[in-house]
Amino acid sequence: MALNDGRVVTNFIAQALQGKSITIYGEGKQTRSFCFVSDLINGLTSLFFADSIHQPINIGNPKPITMLELASEVIRLTNSKSEIVFLPLPSDDTRDREPDITKAKEFLNWEPKVSRENGLIQTIEDVRNQLSSK
């Protein structure tokens, strides 16, 4: 993942590793669901090679986490001393994101395998390597 991609996972990890404050918009109660790239690729590959599927199928992780919980998890996994700061929530921010993967399970026999914690650990190492090579 690119350090300056503007994505919440990358932002939180980079902020934590650099000892900066972790910024959360609103109260941090909005949820997101994160799917590790290898799971996403496996799901898309299964869909690509599936016969006779002519309907939308969600590929993702159906286990949501609040932004406040994610920030706390990143702080724990990085052993950071970063503090969490809260900024105003943008008016267009989506409250909850949680894909329904029922069809992926039924038609593709697919569901994510990489836990959020294991995915975060791998992503933390990648971000750490990128920061150290700067």
N, C-alpha and C positions, 0 to 999 in steps of 0.2 A: 504494500500500500504506500502511496506517495505521502510524504510528510505534510504537504500543504494541500491535500485534496479536499479539505473542509468537512471531512466526515467525522462524526462524533467519536468513533472508536479511536481513530488516529489522533484526533485532537486531545482526547483525555489521556491517552498513553504518553504522547509527547510532552504534554504539560506536566504529568506526574514524574516522568523521568528527568525532566529539567528542573523539578522543584518549584514549578510555577503553580499559581492557583488554577484549579479546574473550574471552568465556567459552565454553569448550568442555566438554561433559560427557563423562566417561570419558577415553580416550586420543585421541578424535577419529577413530577408525578406522571408525565406523559411516558408512554411505553413504546419500545421498539423491539423488534425481533431480529436477531443476527444469525446469519447462516454462513458457516465457514466456506471458503472458496472451493475446497475439494468436494464438499457435499453438494454445492450448487452445480459444479461441473458434472458430477455423477448424475444428478437429477436431470439436468438438461440433456446429457447423453442418453439417458434412459428414454426421455421424451422423444428425442430425435429418432431413435431406432424403434419406437413403439409403432405397431401397426394399427391403422384405423382409428386413431384418436383425432377427432375434429372438434375439439372444444378447449376452452382455456383450462389450464391446470396450474395451480399455484405450486411453485418450488420455493421453499424457504423453511425457516425454523419457526414452529408454532409456539415457542416458549418465550413470552414477552418478559421484559425487564424494564423497570423505571429508569430514567436517566440518573436519578439519585443513587439507586442501587448499583448501576453500572459504574458510576464515578467511584463509589466506595469499593467496589470489587477491583477496579484498576489500581486504586491506591494500595489496597491490600496486596495484590499480586506484584506490584512494583516496589513494595516496601517504601513508598514515598511518604514524605511529610507534608505533601501538598494539602492546602485547604480548599474547600469548596466555596465558590462565590456564586451568588445568584444574580442574574440579569433579567430585565423584563422579557417576557415571553412574546415573540412575534405573533401578530394577530392571525397569520396564516399557518401557524404551526399545527400539525396534525396531532390530535390527542393520543390516539392509540393505533398501533400497527401490529397486527397479528394474523399472518396468513392461515387460511384454512387449507391444509394439505390432504384432506380426506380423499380427493380424487387421485393425488399422486400416490398415496398408499394403495388405493384400490386398483388403479389401472397400471401403475408402474412398479408396484411393490417397492416404493422408494420412501425413505424418510431420512432426515439428517442423522449422522453418526457421531460427528465431532461435538463434544460438549462445549458450551460457551466458555467455560474456564480453560479447557485445553486449547481452544481457538485463540483466546486472549493471550495465553502463555506464548504461543507461537508468534502471534502478532507483536507482543511486547519485545520479543527477541529481535524480530525484523526491524522494528522502530529503533530499538537500542543500537543495532548495527548501523542503521542509517545515520543516527545522530553522532555516533562515534567516528564516522568516516567524513564528517563535515569539516 
